Each structure stands twice: as C-alpha cells, then as structure tokens.
Amino acid sequence: MEVVGVLNPAAAIVGNEILLLLRVAEMPIQNERSIIVPMLDEASSDTYPLRYIEFARDAGGLDTSDPRILRYKGRMYLTSLSHLRVARSSDGVHFSIDPQPTIPPHGEMEAYGIEDARITQIGDVYYVNYTAASRHGIVTSLMETRDWTTFTRRGVIFPPQNKDVAIFPEQIGGKYFAFHRPDAGSFEPPSMWLATSPDLIHWGGHVHLISPRANFWDSVRIGAGAPPIRTEEGWLAIYHGVSSEGHYALGALLLDIDDPSRVLARSEVPTFSPSAVYEQDGFFSNTVFCNGVVQDLADSNRLKIYYGAADRCVAMVEDTIDNLLDSLRAKPVMV
C-alpha cells in the first residue's frame, strides 16, 4: 500500500491545541497488467485486516474514468481505502501526526473505508460523524470521544445513500440539527437537507434546504462543509459546490438563528476556489473541499479553514466572520 492522499480533515479546539482528524487514503501499489482495489477483510480478527481484488486492465466493461472509483459489471469499488488519523498543533500550522491510524475502519459497513469526518463539540463530548462505505452503499455513522484516545461507535445515523453530514454545535428549540445530503436519484442533483434529532442518534423532521443552481459555481452538486458557526446575524456555514467544469469550490450560507431551515443569504460567487498548483493538480484536480473550521484562539472573528487540496494534501486558509458576512450582504439572496 502507498499513501495517495491526506485530505479533508475535521478540526476542533482541544485545550490549547488545534486538532485535525485527517483522512488518509491508501492504494495498493499497481502493476501494468491489472488494477488492484483494497477493502477490509471482514472475516479476520486483526486490528486492520485488508484484502485485495485484482481486475485485468484489458477486461471489457471496466470503467476507470474517475480515479476515485472503479466500475465493473454493475458494481462500484473504491480505488483507495481510507482511515482517520489525528494531528495536533499549538499554532494551527505546524502539526504532529499520530504514527499509526487513530481510527481504522471496522466491520461490515466500513469495509471500503471511512472518510471525511466532521467534529462537533457539545459540552465535554466531541461527536465525530463520518462517511462509511461498503458494498451496502454510502452511509453516515457517528462516534464520540472525550479524550481523543477512547472512541465509542454509535452506529449508522443516516442510511444509504447519504453523506456530507454536519451537526450543529448546540440545540435549537430543544432539538439537535444537522445538514445531510441524501441521493435523489435522477430526480434532482445532490442537494443539502436539514434534519432534527432528540438524541443525535435518531434523525427525522427532514426538510430540503438548498439545491444546485443552474449557471452558477455550484450547478452540479453541493454539500455541507464544517459544522456551522453561531454569529449575531445567524448560522454561518461554509459549503462546497461543483461547477459544470467539475471544479470544487467553497461558498457561504447564512441561516436564521432560531429556524435554520430559513435561508437568509447564499454566495453568488465562490468565497474560495482552486488557484494554487496544489489545488489544481492532484489525485482529483481543481478541488478545494472543507470539513474543518475553527475560530482562532486569540481572535474569535478570525477563522482557520482547513481543506483538502486536489484530494492529495491538506492546506489552510484564513478568513474572518465579518468578511464572509460582508460577502453575503453584497448581493441579494439567491437560493
């Protein structure tokens, strides 16, 4: 196996440190004759057991047009297998990384790996929701920790096909809220929905929030980024959108503080787009994808936005809450 990407980190403040929960994607070393895909060996009792499936490169019906997936005879496989790994920093720039996988995939529902975590702190508990992939589809699962050493898995909270879940950091009207992105099939492109829960496990009250917009920067698909931030003007959320050219960019969304299903403003143009070489050229090029945002320890108005660049590496950009709110005031609401 070789590491092909360290990407899409969740982020949290833990004590006086910034903690990132990195997605580390690994792929079997390939050869000229075949394509090898990895997966968890569910029959093994090892801590992180792997097995491999090999496909001849000249096999008819083999679709490798997307480097992230392989399609063959009606089945889809991931070309890499991901686990989650903790990195810590006192300044938000220089990180020490756990030497071994912090959270490896485990069990039937995670056989194709675990990806793209988000962290929501409520009280002294850090809730980590993440995407889990297997032959059963793509689900969102939840785990929790208090010490970042012991993790308790709470199981699947959104069934297939659902991902891009971000849980709000506090209750609103006695309920927990979360963004999610169900698959509407051929009826509508991937869109953002809102759900509520009494306990973070059982989710209902599902309502559609926003959809992709034709001829905009987010015309093909959209999804939540990091958990939203409470501001005086409403819930501020950074989300991702995909253009007709296949480029992933970031934009902002402002929601009513008491009723998050009410959209107050939405970016007409991206707040952040791929422009650096490491964002434009990589495993999946022209991509910036954000799961982790923290407020600076010394200045709560300043945000550190951690993102995956071209599905290859992790980068950070700084912005301010005021600047993002100003960008939303500059144009009328376009839902």
Residue frames as qw, qx, qy, qz and C-alpha x, y, z in Angstrom:
[[0.000, 0.889, 0.458, 0.000, 0.00, 0.00, 0.00],
 [0.385, 0.092, -0.018, 0.918, 1.05, 3.60, -0.60],
 [0.032, 0.669, 0.433, -0.604, -0.48, 6.84, 0.64],
 [0.325, 0.431, 0.527, 0.657, -2.15, 8.64, -2.27],
 [0.108, -0.658, -0.173, -0.725, -3.79, 11.43, -0.29],
 [0.284, -0.355, -0.631, 0.629, -4.05, 13.08, 3.10],
 [0.082, -0.327, -0.390, -0.857, -7.16, 15.17, 2.81],
 [0.461, -0.518, -0.411, -0.592, -10.47, 16.60, 4.03],
 [0.338, -0.026, -0.741, 0.579, -9.70, 17.00, 7.74],
 [0.413, -0.795, -0.412, -0.169, -12.18, 17.68, 10.51],
 [0.318, 0.386, -0.367, 0.784, -10.99, 20.27, 13.03],
 [0.553, -0.736, -0.374, -0.112, -11.58, 21.10, 16.68],
 [0.001, -0.692, 0.460, -0.556, -10.11, 23.07, 19.56],
 [0.851, -0.334, -0.399, 0.071, -8.93, 20.68, 22.30],
 [0.611, -0.565, -0.129, 0.539, -7.49, 22.53, 25.28],
 [0.040, -0.826, 0.188, 0.530, -4.91, 24.93, 23.88],
 [0.301, -0.215, 0.769, 0.521, -4.37, 22.92, 20.71],
 [0.653, 0.387, -0.168, -0.629, -5.95, 22.63, 17.31],
 [0.523, -0.098, 0.846, 0.037, -6.71, 19.03, 16.47],
 [0.542, 0.373, -0.421, -0.624, -7.24, 17.75, 12.95],
 [0.727, 0.018, 0.676, -0.115, -8.79, 14.39, 12.13],
 [0.182, 0.525, -0.584, -0.592, -7.21, 13.58, 8.78],
 [0.920, 0.274, 0.202, -0.196, -8.50, 11.24, 6.12],
 [0.179, -0.570, 0.732, 0.327, -5.54, 9.14, 4.99],
 [0.861, 0.390, 0.046, -0.322, -6.20, 7.38, 1.67],
 [0.341, -0.472, 0.777, 0.241, -4.07, 4.39, 0.73],
 [0.804, 0.449, -0.136, -0.365, -3.94, 2.41, -2.50],
 [0.886, -0.132, 0.377, 0.233, -2.26, -0.89, -3.40],
 [0.106, -0.593, 0.542, 0.586, 0.87, -0.44, -5.50],
 [0.785, 0.486, 0.164, -0.348, -0.32, -1.13, -9.03],
 [0.503, -0.229, 0.683, 0.477, 1.21, -3.03, -11.96],
 [0.181, 0.301, -0.481, -0.803, 0.92, -2.78, -15.74],
 [0.178, -0.119, -0.922, -0.323, -1.36, -5.80, -16.13],
 [0.336, -0.570, -0.747, -0.056, -4.07, -5.12, -13.58],
 [0.203, -0.567, 0.136, -0.787, -5.84, -2.69, -11.29],
 [0.465, -0.201, -0.796, 0.331, -5.90, -3.70, -7.62],
 [0.351, -0.617, -0.050, -0.702, -8.53, -2.36, -5.22],
 [0.204, 0.119, -0.813, 0.532, -8.36, -2.74, -1.42],
 [0.585, -0.506, -0.216, -0.596, -11.03, -3.46, 1.15],
 [0.406, -0.466, 0.630, -0.470, -11.41, -4.59, 4.73],
 [0.465, 0.028, -0.879, -0.101, -11.30, -8.34, 5.34],
 [0.588, -0.440, 0.073, -0.675, -14.41, -8.72, 7.49],
 [0.930, -0.147, -0.326, -0.083, -13.63, -12.35, 8.29],
 [0.607, 0.237, -0.486, 0.582, -10.34, -11.52, 10.00],
 [0.536, -0.767, -0.329, 0.127, -9.97, -10.60, 13.67],
 [0.571, 0.037, -0.062, 0.818, -6.86, -8.47, 13.06],
 [0.099, -0.607, -0.283, 0.736, -6.93, -4.79, 14.01],
 [0.345, 0.683, -0.148, -0.627, -6.77, -3.51, 10.44],
 [0.599, 0.000, 0.764, 0.242, -7.13, -6.54, 8.11],
 [0.376, 0.592, -0.245, -0.669, -7.04, -5.99, 4.36],
 [0.667, 0.168, 0.692, 0.219, -7.78, -8.00, 1.25],
 [0.073, 0.504, -0.377, -0.773, -7.48, -7.13, -2.43],
 [0.717, 0.487, 0.493, -0.079, -9.40, -7.67, -5.67],
 [0.260, -0.401, 0.531, 0.699, -7.48, -7.61, -8.95],
 [0.627, 0.661, 0.323, -0.257, -9.00, -6.59, -12.30],
 [0.624, 0.088, 0.459, 0.626, -7.24, -7.12, -15.63],
 [0.004, 0.516, -0.050, -0.855, -6.71, -3.76, -17.31],
 [0.189, 0.125, -0.655, -0.721, -7.95, -5.15, -20.64],
 [0.139, 0.360, 0.899, -0.207, -11.16, -6.56, -19.14],
 [0.072, -0.427, -0.530, -0.729, -14.22, -5.46, -21.09],
 [0.406, -0.729, -0.455, -0.311, -16.60, -3.13, -19.32],
 [0.588, -0.394, -0.324, 0.628, -14.01, -1.76, -16.89],
 [0.079, 0.889, 0.196, 0.406, -14.74, 1.93, -16.22],
 [0.632, -0.350, -0.220, 0.656, -11.83, 3.91, -14.71],
 [0.228, 0.707, 0.233, 0.628, -12.85, 7.38, -15.90],
 [0.375, -0.844, 0.110, -0.368, -12.97, 8.67, -12.29],
 [0.434, 0.435, -0.707, 0.351, -9.67, 7.95, -10.48],
 [0.358, -0.345, 0.570, -0.654, -11.53, 7.61, -7.16],
 [0.766, 0.062, 0.488, -0.413, -13.73, 4.69, -8.22],
 [0.053, 0.217, -0.877, -0.426, -13.78, 1.62, -10.44],
 [0.732, 0.187, 0.245, -0.608, -16.93, 0.27, -12.06],
 [0.160, 0.269, -0.905, -0.289, -17.20, -3.28, -13.35],
 [0.305, -0.246, -0.891, -0.230, -20.26, -5.39, -14.26],
 [0.410, -0.674, -0.404, -0.463, -22.67, -3.09, -12.46],
 [0.691, -0.591, -0.281, 0.307, -20.60, -2.91, -9.25],
 [0.165, 0.884, -0.193, 0.392, -18.63, 0.04, -7.93],
 [0.814, -0.308, -0.234, 0.434, -15.39, -0.21, -5.95],
 [0.131, -0.976, 0.153, 0.079, -13.21, 2.46, -4.35],
 [0.739, 0.517, -0.317, 0.295, -9.65, 2.57, -5.68],
 [0.215, 0.427, -0.597, 0.644, -8.31, 3.57, -2.24],
 [0.612, -0.534, -0.581, 0.050, -9.08, 2.71, 1.36],
 [0.031, 0.650, -0.219, 0.727, -9.15, 5.47, 3.98],
 [0.564, -0.473, -0.586, 0.339, -8.71, 5.63, 7.73],
 [0.145, -0.932, -0.069, -0.325, -8.75, 8.57, 10.16],
 [0.723, -0.048, -0.307, 0.617, -5.64, 9.89, 11.91],
 [0.283, -0.924, -0.212, 0.147, -5.16, 12.66, 14.48],
 [0.539, 0.348, -0.100, 0.760, -2.77, 15.61, 14.04],
 [0.389, -0.818, -0.342, 0.252, -2.15, 18.22, 16.76],
 [0.442, 0.455, 0.003, 0.773, -0.80, 21.78, 16.71],
 [0.309, -0.586, -0.409, 0.628, -0.25, 24.65, 19.11],
 [0.027, -0.451, 0.133, 0.882, -0.20, 27.27, 16.34],
 [0.649, 0.554, 0.348, -0.388, -2.54, 25.80, 13.72],
 [0.505, 0.743, -0.371, -0.234, 0.25, 25.48, 11.15],
 [0.268, 0.469, -0.836, 0.097, 2.86, 23.02, 12.42],
 [0.862, -0.215, 0.015, -0.458, 1.33, 19.64, 13.26],
 [0.123, -0.348, 0.926, -0.077, 2.49, 16.42, 14.87],
 [0.744, 0.077, -0.367, -0.553, 0.71, 13.40, 13.40],
 [0.815, -0.282, 0.452, -0.230, -0.14, 10.14, 15.13],
 [0.050, -0.492, 0.809, 0.317, 2.32, 7.48, 13.90],
 [0.097, 0.153, 0.973, 0.140, -0.42, 4.87, 13.42],
 [0.285, -0.447, -0.546, -0.649, -4.07, 5.01, 12.28],
 [0.215, -0.141, 0.519, -0.815, -6.07, 6.60, 15.10],
 [0.669, 0.229, 0.468, -0.530, -9.40, 5.23, 13.87],
 [0.019, -0.156, 0.860, 0.485, -9.19, 2.39, 11.31],
 [0.652, -0.049, -0.324, -0.684, -12.31, 1.17, 9.51],
 [0.171, -0.117, 0.922, -0.329, -14.11, -1.63, 11.33],
 [0.473, 0.307, 0.724, -0.397, -16.91, -4.01, 10.47],
 [0.465, 0.423, 0.732, 0.265, -19.22, -4.71, 7.58],
 [0.215, 0.914, 0.339, -0.049, -20.48, -1.16, 7.00],
 [0.099, -0.911, 0.297, 0.269, -16.91, 0.22, 6.79],
 [0.868, 0.000, 0.415, 0.273, -15.39, -2.42, 4.52],
 [0.584, 0.615, 0.193, 0.493, -14.47, 0.15, 1.83],
 [0.431, 0.130, -0.233, 0.862, -13.10, 2.61, 4.36],
 [0.192, -0.823, -0.458, 0.278, -14.08, 5.64, 6.47],
 [0.408, 0.353, 0.227, 0.811, -13.81, 9.18, 5.15],
 [0.022, -0.492, -0.196, -0.848, -14.43, 12.90, 5.53],
 [0.383, -0.494, -0.681, 0.382, -15.14, 13.31, 9.24],
 [0.099, -0.685, -0.034, -0.721, -16.72, 16.34, 10.89],
 [0.407, -0.178, -0.685, 0.577, -16.29, 17.18, 14.59],
 [0.312, -0.681, -0.195, -0.633, -18.96, 18.82, 16.74],
 [0.286, 0.018, -0.711, 0.642, -18.22, 19.60, 20.37],
 [0.500, -0.596, -0.273, -0.566, -21.22, 19.69, 22.70],
 [0.721, -0.673, 0.122, -0.114, -20.27, 20.08, 26.36],
 [0.325, -0.663, 0.661, 0.132, -17.22, 17.94, 27.05],
 [0.749, 0.150, 0.638, 0.095, -18.06, 15.41, 24.34],
 [0.140, 0.500, -0.516, -0.681, -16.65, 15.52, 20.82],
 [0.769, 0.345, 0.496, -0.210, -19.05, 13.93, 18.33],
 [0.073, -0.431, 0.680, 0.589, -17.41, 12.67, 15.14],
 [0.777, 0.430, 0.372, -0.269, -19.66, 11.89, 12.21],
 [0.134, -0.493, 0.704, 0.494, -18.05, 10.31, 9.16],
 [0.754, 0.364, -0.263, -0.480, -18.79, 8.66, 5.84],
 [0.519, -0.260, 0.815, 0.011, -18.57, 4.87, 5.79],
 [0.605, 0.433, -0.406, -0.531, -18.52, 2.92, 2.53],
 [0.454, -0.143, 0.879, -0.036, -19.20, -0.73, 1.80],
 [0.003, 0.135, 0.855, 0.501, -20.97, -2.97, -0.70],
 [0.010, -0.638, -0.744, 0.199, -24.20, -1.84, 1.01],
 [0.173, 0.849, 0.283, 0.411, -23.62, 1.77, -0.06],
 [0.295, 0.323, -0.290, 0.851, -22.51, 5.05, 1.48],
 [0.475, -0.728, -0.493, -0.048, -23.79, 5.83, 4.96],
 [0.033, 0.674, -0.346, 0.652, -23.04, 8.34, 7.71],
 [0.737, -0.356, -0.541, 0.192, -22.02, 6.95, 11.10],
 [0.233, -0.850, 0.154, -0.447, -21.31, 8.55, 14.46],
 [0.741, -0.156, -0.496, 0.425, -18.75, 8.06, 17.20],
 [0.259, -0.916, 0.017, -0.305, -17.90, 10.06, 20.29],
 [0.720, 0.033, -0.402, 0.565, -14.88, 10.73, 22.47],
 [0.355, -0.930, -0.099, 0.015, -13.91, 12.81, 25.46],
 [0.547, -0.690, 0.348, 0.322, -10.16, 12.23, 25.44],
 [0.544, 0.715, -0.364, -0.244, -9.24, 11.50, 21.79],
 [0.052, -0.420, 0.905, -0.035, -7.89, 8.16, 22.93],
 [0.250, 0.224, 0.929, -0.153, -11.04, 6.13, 23.50],
 [0.347, 0.095, -0.346, -0.866, -13.78, 6.22, 20.85],
 [0.420, 0.239, 0.808, -0.337, -17.30, 4.85, 21.18],
 [0.103, -0.065, -0.680, -0.723, -19.05, 3.98, 17.92],
 [0.422, 0.249, 0.487, -0.723, -22.76, 4.84, 17.95],
 [0.500, 0.307, 0.798, 0.137, -23.52, 3.26, 14.56],
 [0.176, 0.323, 0.553, 0.748, -25.24, 4.43, 11.38],
 [0.092, 0.496, 0.444, -0.740, -27.28, 7.62, 11.75],
 [0.520, 0.574, -0.082, -0.627, -28.12, 8.24, 8.05],
 [0.779, 0.076, 0.613, 0.107, -28.63, 5.21, 5.73],
 [0.361, -0.043, 0.589, 0.722, -27.60, 4.93, 2.04],
 [0.653, 0.261, -0.040, 0.710, -27.01, 6.98, 0.08],
 [0.229, -0.950, -0.146, -0.154, -26.20, 9.83, 2.40],
 [0.698, -0.048, -0.156, 0.697, -23.09, 11.84, 3.24],
 [0.172, 0.423, -0.006, 0.890, -21.84, 15.41, 3.89],
 [0.511, -0.718, -0.468, -0.068, -23.42, 15.47, 7.34],
 [0.273, 0.309, -0.370, 0.833, -22.52, 18.36, 9.68],
 [0.430, -0.623, -0.643, 0.111, -24.07, 18.58, 13.15],
 [0.078, -0.823, 0.006, -0.563, -24.86, 21.97, 14.70],
 [0.396, 0.245, -0.653, 0.597, -22.88, 22.72, 17.91],
 [0.170, 0.040, 0.608, -0.774, -25.93, 23.33, 20.13],
 [0.127, 0.503, 0.855, -0.004, -29.60, 22.55, 20.43],
 [0.152, -0.067, -0.178, -0.970, -32.18, 24.88, 18.88],
 [0.659, -0.177, -0.081, -0.727, -35.63, 24.80, 20.43],
 [0.728, -0.290, 0.544, -0.300, -34.74, 21.62, 22.30],
 [0.932, 0.312, 0.183, 0.008, -33.60, 19.76, 19.17],
 [0.463, -0.427, 0.527, 0.570, -30.29, 18.91, 17.56],
 [0.615, 0.728, 0.027, -0.302, -29.91, 19.91, 13.90],
 [0.547, -0.309, 0.618, 0.472, -27.74, 18.55, 11.11],
 [0.480, 0.583, -0.365, -0.545, -27.10, 19.12, 7.44],
 [0.623, -0.089, 0.763, 0.145, -27.17, 16.00, 5.28],
 [0.353, 0.483, -0.451, -0.662, -27.19, 15.09, 1.60],
 [0.717, 0.140, 0.668, -0.145, -29.45, 12.23, 0.51],
 [0.127, -0.132, 0.739, 0.648, -29.36, 10.82, -3.01],
 [0.544, 0.423, 0.287, -0.666, -32.47, 11.79, -5.00],
 [0.668, 0.240, 0.663, 0.236, -31.50, 9.59, -7.95],
 [0.330, 0.271, 0.492, 0.759, -32.35, 11.09, -11.32],
 [0.063, -0.842, -0.533, -0.050, -34.96, 13.48, -9.88],
 [0.080, -0.989, 0.079, -0.093, -32.57, 16.13, -8.55],
 [0.576, 0.486, -0.485, 0.445, -28.79, 16.63, -8.35],
 [0.599, -0.285, -0.580, 0.472, -27.20, 16.17, -4.89],
 [0.153, -0.723, -0.094, -0.667, -28.66, 18.83, -2.57],
 [0.145, 0.166, -0.679, 0.700, -28.45, 19.91, 1.07],
 [0.553, -0.550, -0.525, -0.341, -31.16, 18.88, 3.52],
 [0.149, -0.457, 0.523, -0.704, -31.77, 19.59, 7.19],
 [0.669, -0.296, -0.674, -0.104, -32.75, 17.06, 9.87],
 [0.351, -0.619, 0.352, -0.608, -33.53, 17.18, 13.59],
 [0.669, -0.038, -0.730, 0.135, -32.93, 14.76, 16.46],
 [0.589, -0.753, -0.027, -0.291, -33.71, 14.45, 20.17],
 [0.798, -0.524, 0.280, 0.096, -30.52, 12.50, 20.91],
 [0.058, 0.722, -0.592, -0.355, -28.07, 12.73, 17.95],
 [0.320, -0.112, 0.931, 0.137, -28.89, 9.10, 17.05],
 [0.316, 0.531, 0.785, 0.050, -32.46, 9.12, 15.74],
 [0.045, -0.276, 0.199, 0.939, -32.96, 11.69, 12.98],
 [0.243, 0.604, 0.748, 0.130, -36.20, 12.90, 11.41],
 [0.061, 0.864, 0.226, -0.446, -38.01, 16.12, 10.54],
 [0.525, -0.055, 0.481, 0.700, -36.20, 16.10, 7.19],
 [0.335, 0.867, 0.238, -0.282, -36.62, 19.22, 5.06],
 [0.680, 0.432, 0.200, 0.557, -34.97, 20.28, 1.82],
 [0.331, -0.714, -0.069, 0.614, -32.67, 23.27, 2.31],
 [0.237, 0.765, -0.284, -0.526, -30.89, 24.28, -0.94],
 [0.875, 0.295, 0.360, 0.134, -30.18, 22.76, -4.35],
 [0.481, -0.114, 0.397, 0.773, -27.55, 23.34, -7.03],
 [0.289, 0.783, 0.193, -0.516, -28.26, 26.40, -9.22],
 [0.723, 0.482, 0.359, 0.342, -28.04, 26.33, -12.99],
 [0.435, 0.742, 0.019, 0.510, -25.31, 28.57, -14.45],
 [0.367, -0.874, 0.253, -0.196, -23.73, 29.22, -11.03],
 [0.144, 0.614, -0.757, 0.171, -20.49, 27.99, -9.48],
 [0.332, -0.125, 0.865, -0.355, -22.47, 25.28, -7.65],
 [0.621, 0.233, -0.239, -0.709, -24.56, 23.99, -10.57],
 [0.593, 0.173, -0.765, -0.182, -23.80, 20.24, -10.42],
 [0.701, -0.417, -0.572, 0.091, -23.79, 19.23, -6.74],
 [0.120, -0.695, 0.324, -0.631, -23.48, 20.78, -3.30],
 [0.766, -0.321, -0.540, 0.135, -22.83, 19.55, 0.23],
 [0.454, -0.888, 0.017, -0.072, -22.13, 20.76, 3.73],
 [0.461, 0.570, -0.520, 0.439, -18.65, 21.59, 4.90],
 [0.255, 0.067, -0.731, 0.630, -17.80, 22.07, 8.58],
 [0.199, -0.651, -0.699, 0.219, -20.42, 22.45, 11.32],
 [0.100, 0.794, 0.228, 0.555, -21.94, 25.96, 11.20],
 [0.368, -0.050, -0.410, 0.833, -20.85, 28.84, 13.44],
 [0.126, -0.824, -0.537, 0.130, -23.23, 30.95, 15.52],
 [0.290, 0.149, 0.025, 0.945, -22.99, 34.67, 14.68],
 [0.144, 0.367, 0.407, -0.824, -25.08, 37.70, 15.61],
 [0.435, 0.317, -0.280, -0.795, -26.68, 37.59, 12.16],
 [0.917, 0.114, -0.042, -0.380, -27.42, 33.86, 12.02],
 [0.843, -0.221, 0.457, 0.179, -25.79, 30.48, 11.50],
 [0.312, 0.776, -0.447, -0.318, -22.81, 30.87, 9.16],
 [0.872, -0.046, 0.481, 0.082, -21.91, 27.75, 7.21],
 [0.120, 0.603, -0.622, -0.485, -19.24, 27.06, 4.61],
 [0.844, 0.210, 0.469, -0.155, -20.37, 24.58, 1.97],
 [0.277, -0.309, 0.686, 0.598, -18.89, 23.12, -1.21],
 [0.673, 0.581, 0.224, -0.398, -20.23, 23.24, -4.71],
 [0.549, -0.077, 0.667, 0.498, -19.24, 21.69, -8.02],
 [0.310, 0.585, -0.162, -0.732, -19.36, 23.59, -11.29],
 [0.857, 0.450, 0.092, -0.235, -20.23, 22.29, -14.75],
 [0.467, 0.687, -0.552, 0.072, -16.47, 22.05, -15.37],
 [0.882, -0.161, -0.425, 0.128, -16.14, 19.66, -12.43],
 [0.304, 0.407, -0.446, 0.737, -14.31, 22.15, -10.17],
 [0.530, -0.608, -0.566, 0.173, -14.94, 22.03, -6.40],
 [0.142, 0.456, -0.179, 0.860, -15.13, 25.44, -4.68],
 [0.265, -0.405, -0.713, 0.507, -16.36, 26.84, -1.37],
 [0.138, -0.543, -0.247, -0.791, -19.15, 29.28, -0.63],
 [0.009, 0.011, 0.649, -0.761, -21.05, 30.63, 2.39],
 [0.366, -0.501, -0.680, -0.391, -24.58, 30.19, 3.64],
 [0.083, -0.145, 0.480, -0.861, -26.42, 32.20, 6.31],
 [0.398, -0.408, -0.790, -0.225, -29.39, 30.66, 8.14],
 [0.434, -0.675, -0.043, -0.596, -31.88, 32.04, 10.65],
 [0.051, 0.410, -0.765, 0.494, -30.58, 31.56, 14.20],
 [0.526, -0.041, 0.607, -0.594, -33.91, 30.19, 15.53],
 [0.829, 0.367, 0.345, -0.244, -35.09, 28.43, 12.36],
 [0.316, -0.475, 0.642, 0.512, -32.15, 27.05, 10.35],
 [0.505, 0.395, 0.729, 0.239, -34.50, 25.91, 7.59],
 [0.233, 0.940, 0.226, -0.109, -34.88, 29.59, 6.67],
 [0.685, 0.114, 0.174, 0.699, -32.10, 30.69, 4.29],
 [0.082, -0.883, -0.143, 0.439, -31.09, 34.34, 4.71],
 [0.276, 0.839, -0.370, -0.289, -28.25, 34.54, 2.19],
 [0.901, 0.020, 0.376, 0.213, -26.10, 32.39, -0.08],
 [0.288, -0.536, 0.438, 0.662, -22.91, 33.07, -2.02],
 [0.679, 0.676, 0.090, -0.273, -23.48, 34.02, -5.64],
 [0.578, 0.645, -0.483, 0.127, -19.77, 33.58, -6.38],
 [0.849, -0.176, -0.409, 0.285, -17.33, 31.27, -4.56],
 [0.374, -0.912, 0.168, -0.030, -15.61, 32.61, -1.48],
 [0.348, -0.609, 0.684, 0.200, -12.65, 30.33, -2.24],
 [0.874, 0.448, -0.029, -0.188, -11.73, 28.49, -5.47],
 [0.864, -0.132, 0.258, 0.411, -8.81, 26.30, -6.62],
 [0.319, 0.938, -0.133, -0.002, -5.97, 28.58, -7.74],
 [0.300, -0.703, 0.640, 0.083, -2.70, 27.24, -6.28],
 [0.438, 0.391, -0.771, -0.248, -0.83, 24.49, -8.08],
 [0.020, 0.065, -0.957, 0.281, -1.50, 22.02, -5.26],
 [0.476, 0.336, 0.513, -0.630, -5.25, 22.76, -5.59],
 [0.607, 0.552, -0.184, -0.541, -5.35, 22.46, -9.37],
 [0.628, 0.415, -0.650, -0.102, -3.18, 19.38, -9.85],
 [0.342, -0.365, 0.769, -0.397, -3.51, 16.20, -7.81],
 [0.216, 0.094, 0.972, -0.019, -5.35, 12.93, -7.38],
 [0.188, 0.715, 0.661, 0.127, -8.64, 14.71, -8.19],
 [0.361, 0.070, 0.069, 0.927, -7.66, 18.06, -9.68],
 [0.141, -0.372, -0.183, -0.899, -9.25, 21.50, -9.29],
 [0.611, -0.539, -0.562, -0.143, -10.67, 20.73, -5.87],
 [0.012, 0.303, -0.563, 0.769, -10.89, 22.51, -2.52],
 [0.645, -0.398, -0.585, -0.289, -13.04, 20.60, -0.01],
 [0.034, -0.433, 0.515, -0.739, -13.55, 21.77, 3.58],
 [0.644, -0.419, -0.634, -0.089, -14.70, 19.73, 6.60],
 [0.618, -0.454, -0.400, 0.502, -12.90, 21.64, 9.35],
 [0.105, 0.709, 0.009, 0.697, -13.13, 25.26, 10.51],
 [0.547, -0.518, -0.484, 0.445, -12.04, 26.64, 13.89],
 [0.042, -0.969, -0.055, -0.236, -12.11, 30.10, 15.37],
 [0.492, 0.488, -0.454, 0.560, -8.66, 31.42, 16.20],
 [0.601, -0.435, -0.557, 0.374, -7.76, 31.03, 19.88],
 [0.318, -0.271, -0.180, 0.891, -6.65, 34.68, 20.10],
 [0.249, 0.235, -0.131, -0.931, -9.29, 36.24, 17.82],
 [0.464, 0.291, 0.807, -0.220, -12.74, 34.62, 17.55],
 [0.505, 0.707, 0.052, -0.492, -13.53, 36.66, 14.43],
 [0.254, 0.610, -0.682, -0.313, -10.67, 35.00, 12.54],
 [0.946, 0.050, 0.218, -0.235, -11.30, 31.56, 11.07],
 [0.126, -0.472, 0.826, 0.280, -8.77, 28.90, 10.21],
 [0.843, 0.317, 0.056, -0.432, -10.26, 26.93, 7.33],
 [0.338, -0.378, 0.838, 0.203, -8.63, 23.53, 6.78],
 [0.770, 0.453, 0.049, -0.446, -9.32, 21.84, 3.47],
 [0.759, -0.011, 0.575, 0.304, -8.32, 19.05, 1.17],
 [0.229, 0.731, -0.315, -0.561, -6.49, 20.29, -1.94],
 [0.566, 0.443, -0.582, -0.381, -6.94, 18.22, -5.12],
 [0.959, -0.198, -0.034, -0.200, -7.62, 15.13, -2.93],
 [0.746, 0.368, -0.404, 0.381, -3.85, 14.99, -2.33],
 [0.422, 0.054, -0.489, 0.762, -2.89, 17.17, 0.65],
 [0.270, -0.797, -0.511, 0.176, -4.21, 19.39, 3.42],
 [0.298, 0.343, -0.009, 0.891, -3.94, 23.18, 3.34],
 [0.203, -0.665, -0.554, 0.457, -5.21, 26.08, 5.43],
 [0.151, 0.490, 0.224, 0.829, -6.59, 29.48, 4.51],
 [0.145, -0.397, -0.563, 0.710, -7.63, 32.23, 6.92],
 [0.093, -0.538, -0.425, -0.722, -10.70, 34.44, 6.63],
 [0.076, 0.008, 0.544, -0.835, -12.89, 36.37, 9.03],
 [0.136, 0.543, 0.810, -0.176, -16.51, 36.00, 10.01],
 [0.142, 0.720, 0.143, -0.664, -17.01, 39.69, 9.19],
 [0.071, 0.405, -0.610, -0.677, -15.60, 39.26, 5.70],
 [0.026, 0.194, 0.951, 0.237, -17.83, 36.27, 4.96],
 [0.113, 0.668, 0.636, -0.369, -20.89, 38.10, 6.24],
 [0.098, 0.644, -0.148, -0.744, -19.98, 41.15, 4.15],
 [0.018, 0.163, -0.803, -0.573, -19.75, 38.96, 1.05],
 [0.037, 0.439, 0.897, 0.030, -23.27, 37.70, 1.72],
 [0.080, 0.728, 0.373, -0.569, -24.63, 41.22, 2.20],
 [0.089, -0.409, 0.418, 0.806, -23.13, 42.38, -1.10],
 [0.247, -0.027, -0.729, -0.638, -25.68, 40.53, -3.23],
 [0.698, -0.157, 0.071, -0.695, -29.40, 39.70, -2.91],
 [0.603, -0.168, 0.756, -0.190, -30.35, 36.23, -1.67],
 [0.603, 0.351, -0.546, -0.464, -30.14, 33.60, -4.41],
 [0.667, -0.236, 0.642, -0.296, -31.49, 30.33, -3.04]]
